[in-house]
Each structure stands twice: as C-alpha cells, then as structure tokens.
C-alpha cells in the first residue's frame, strides 16, 4: 500500500511538471510572435506602435488599442501588448 501511494505521488508530480512546461512554452512562443509582428508594423522603428501603424498590420491590437493604451499616450509598446496577452 505504501509503495502504491509513493508511486501515485510520483506520477502526479510528473504529470504536474509536464503539464506546466507547455504553458511556459506557449507564452514564450506567443511573446516571440508578438515581438516579430510588432517589429514588422513599427514602420518608423521607434519602439512605439501608433493606431495607424496597428491598423493594417495588427488588427486585434487596432481593435483594442484604447484598452491597451490606458494612459492615452497615442501609442503602445511591445511590453504593453505582451502584458495584455499574458492576462
């Protein structure tokens, strides 16, 4: 019985570890994609994405621009987009 409990505990621990790894990999993959698309859309390469720059290039960012740009600066950064995506 004791061996069975130990065995089940090890299986549960392994399952938790393996289940946690893809989530991190998905976050890293998503952030990499955001960074790549941001770089393509940031026409003037100033590290800021304006509403006009987002319009044709990142439609979901364009649609939610005012929510992401909560301080009404007129631009969003890649860090702000990643923060919203990671919620």
Secondary structure, DSSP 8 states (H G I E B T S, - for coil): -HHHHHHHHHHHHHHHHHHHHHHHHHHHHHHHHHHHHHHHH-TT-SS-EEHHHHHHH-HHHHHTHHHH-TT--SEE-HHHHHHHHT-
